[in-house]
Structure formats: C-alpha cells, structure tokens
Amino acid sequence: MTAVYPAIARIDTTRVREDLLQKIASNPSLPALGSSISQVVQLASSGDEAVRNLAHFVLSDAGLTQKILRLANTVGYRAAAGGQVTTISRAIFMLGFDAVKTSALAMLLVEGMSGKHAQDVRAELAQALCASIVGRELARRSHFKDSEEAAVAALFKNMGRLLVASHDHALYKEILVLMGADKLSAGRASMACMGCSFEALAEVVLHDWQIPDSIVKALAPLPSGPVKVAKSRPEWLQQVAAFSTSAASLIFQQRDPAGDTASRLLLEQFGPALGLDQAAMVALYKTVTEQSHALIDANVCTPVPAARPAAVLSDSILPADIMMHAGPELEMSAETCHPSGKPHNSRDLLLAGVKDVTEMMASGRCKVNDLMLLVLETLHHSLGFRFATICVRDPRSGQYRARLSLGNLPVSARSDFLFSLSDGRDLFGLALANDADLLISDASAANIAALIPAWHRSLLPDARSFIVLPLLITGKSFGLVYADRIHVAPEGVPPDETALIKMLKGQVITALTPH
C-alpha cells in the first residue's frame, strides 16, 4: 500500500493540498529517486573514500556517466582540461568533487522529474540548476565548515515549485496567475491555492527522502528586509539558499547586475551579509551564466554514447603454451565494439587515459588512491571489462585483497576478493613470480583451465577472459591489477594497445614507489 504524506496544515485548501500529496506519494519513481539523491547527499567531500564512492555511484548509472562526461567536455571545462575527458575519475579531478556531486544531484532531478508538462518543469529545473551553481560559488567564499552544502540547499530551494509543476500542473498554473495578475509573492500565492508554502511542501518530501535536517531547514523563507551577517552555519545556509534562488531567476531573465533595479535591490538585501559588492555581483552573474549553460546543455541535449565497458592482453617470459599472444589488429567496422565487448577505439581511449594519468601526476596534488582509480576506470571502459580491481599484498599474512574496484560485480564478491598464493604454480603465482603481464583470452581452454586456482573458479565462475598485471616495487610484490569479463576475446590486443596498458601499469608503480 502506498504511503500518503501527512497534511501540512488544516485550512480551506486542505483537500487541494492532500490531493497533491497523494499524487506525489503514489508516483512510483519518486522513492527510487529519493534514495539516489539521499545517497549522493550523504557523500562527504573529505576522506580517502570520497572520490571513489562518488565515482562508483556515477559509474553505476550509464546515463549519469554520459551526462557528467558531456558536462566535462563542454567548451569552458574542456579548455581548462586541455583535451577530451573520457573518465569520471578525471572529471572529478578536473571539475572538483563538489561540482560533480551537485551536478549529479541536479541530473538525477532532471531524470526523475522531467516527464510531464515538460516546458514548465524544464524551466523550474533550469532555475534550480542555476541556483545550485550560485550556491557553489558562494560556498567558495565562505569560512564555514562544510560550506559545499550551500549548493545542495540552493538546488532544493526550488523543489516545492518543481513538485507542483510536475504533479499538479493546473494548480501550478493557478499559483503563477496569482503571482502575475495579482502580484502576490510566491509564498502568499501558494498559501492561497494550497494552504502551504512551496518550502513547506518541499520539507515534507525531503524529510521522507531522509535529506539531512541542516539542508531542509535552510529552505525556510527569510524575514523581509536587509539580511544581517550570519552568526551560525545554519543561518548562512538559509541566506545562501534564498539569495541563490532569487539570483538564478534574475540571471535567467538576463538582467544586468550593474544597472538592473531588481539586481540592485537584491544586492542591497544580501550584499553586506554575503560579502558581495557590485563588482562581485557582476562577476558572479557572468560565471554562473557560463556554467549554468554548460550544465543545462548537458541535461537537455542528447549525450554522445559512451564506449561500452569490456576486455583483455600481453607478452611475457612465461612458457608459450600458457600465454595468449596479441592477435592482429582488426579493421574498424560499423559496430562500436567487438562481439567480446571490447571497443574498436580501444587504442584512442587508452591513450587518453595515459595522458589523464600523466596530467594528474604532474599536478602534484593527486592522491595515490585517486590515481589508481583513474587507471582502473581507464582499463575498465577502454577495453570493455565487466570488473577491474587492484589487489594489495598484506605483508604479514601474505594474502592479496582488493583495495580498489570498479564494475558489475556484487558488493559481496568484491569484499570476498581475497586470496593466497600457495605453491605459486597457478596463473597468478606464475605472473607474480615472473613479473609477467598475462592475457587470458579464453579461460575455458584446457591448458588454461588447469592453471586457474580454486578461489578464482569459486568467486568468479563466469569469467571467460581476464588480465593479470603484477605490481612489483623494488623487486618485491606489492600487489596486482586484475580485470575480467564474461566473454572470450579472440581479437586479442595489438602491440600499440599492449604498450599503453604497460604504461598505465608503470604509472601506478611510479606513484607507489617511495621517492
């Protein structure tokens, strides 16, 4: 039975409001949308797990992945990147954690809300996206801890209007008429039509989505008149959310912040509290206009299909009867991928990944985990793997355990990716003992199946091709890179692709080697 949101107030418009809440509660897509939004909101920007968790979330949704990459490749961002952005890891590194997080939230809203009455819903979504960018810019100026929440609060400030537009279009139009013809404020018009403010409606839904109270409380309307300098973070968040929504509306009307009356009044109301003068207001409008266009285009335009994940590789000093040598390079066909799932443009994707990793290393501000995640993602999407992981050896127990992983493998299987090398005579032991990069094109072949260890058969019974790249540092085993898929790979890997894969491995070793 579908739960009904509780009534907000008991006045003459109770029936209108309860009908609206019933429509919202019975929308089958909203619970899943709320769960996804809540999951992203909970992601903190600090800690070693932050980038990996955000990358995992984005990569788990193909549509979201395409939109984030499209955003990163818009003119303004791509110019800063110096080339095409092909991985989510690099997008996070280049755009910033908070920018990708709020962009992902905005894109989830677009996906979940833009079904009916597209024109009005799109207009409300566009203003919400713009407001989130205003909030993000103001957060950069703030001295408050966790100020990035301002962008999330600003995004949700418009949630009430968005919910009404998408679930009761007639009511939405009625409120707009009162705001236009009778010149009522949004608060008074919404109270007259449904007995509650847009903010109160949003509060009910966001509480149901388990959005933190600090964000929900920031949606409350401010008293009229000039705003005083905030004495606390909650007060500042409330101010930023209110200012961002008003500024977004003016930006979409293409107002001139230097001469427009409405912009001047907004600056008089919020400027002293938020540390803005006219010059700062002009610069803010310009930045937000450019970035909001990129974000809206990334959601409105049809994204370019991303290469499907899948794959396999290389030469070694191991006996020839257990090595899978690279096959001849095949001509490009009209298909995007080989039957195995390996993209036809693997070389270009690998080359872009090598450049991305090189740039990250040269910046001097990357963490080892972030770099390893970028390498994994490059292998994952460039060669079409279903799963890729970097395993690290525990020096005390001698066991190898997955440290980072990507792909379509159950969480339980990832956590169980733990193994020991008993006699060193299986494929993994041989690869590590000889520092040999292995390609297994068909794991069911008799000479290969005999060398696959029991733990691998048990944990990954459907793996039909895989790679093993040992990571040796100063001659000692540190760990290995492993990636697999459920299809055989008769096309092999040509020498130029093999060289690029070895370069990626070398970059990981360089990052791990003490200097």
Secondary structure, 3 states (H helix, E strand, C coil): CCCCCCCCCCCCCHHHHHHHHHHHHCCCCHHHHHHHHHHHHCCCCCCCHHHHHHHHHHHCCHHHHHHHHHHHCCHHHHHHHCCCCCCHHHHHHHHCHHHHHHHHHHHHHHHHHCCCCHHHHHHHHHHHHHHHHHHHHHHHHCCCCCCCHHHHHHHHCCHHHHHHHHHCHHHHHHHHHHHHHCCCCHHHHHHHHHCCCHHHHHHHHHHHCCCCHHHHHCCCCCCCCCCCCCCCHHHHHHHHHHHHHHHHHHHHCCCCCCCCHHHHHHHHHHHHHHCCCHHHHHHHHHHHHHHHHHHHHHHHCCCCCCCCCCCCCCCCCCCHHHCCCCCCCCCCCCCCECCCCCECCHHHHHHHHHHHHHHHHHHCCCCHHHHHHHHHHHHHHHHCCCEEEEEEECCCCCCEEEEEEEECCCHHHHHCCEECCCCCCCHHHHHHHHCCCEEECCCCCHHHHCCCCHHHHHHCCCCCEEEEEEEEECCEEEEEEEEEECCCCCCCCCHHHHHHHHHHHHHHHHHHCCC
